[in-house]
Amino acid sequence: MTSNLKEEIIDLIRKLPEDATIDDIMYHLYVKKKILAGLKDIEQGKVVPHEKVMENAKARLEQWLK
């Protein structure tokens, strides 16, 4: 990731096919935004370990199956 978000976005749009629609561009911008937010969360330690997620999922499934 470059330090200039504007340049990254311009590059992203340039890589899209010539027949890309505004909806295509908006979708790719949305995905980029979500990825950047996720990376920021990781940097800030705002994550849940996989094991904890699986424990919670198992407990919820067992409760649901009762």
Order of alpha helices (4+ residues) and beta strands (2+ residues): alpha-alpha-alpha
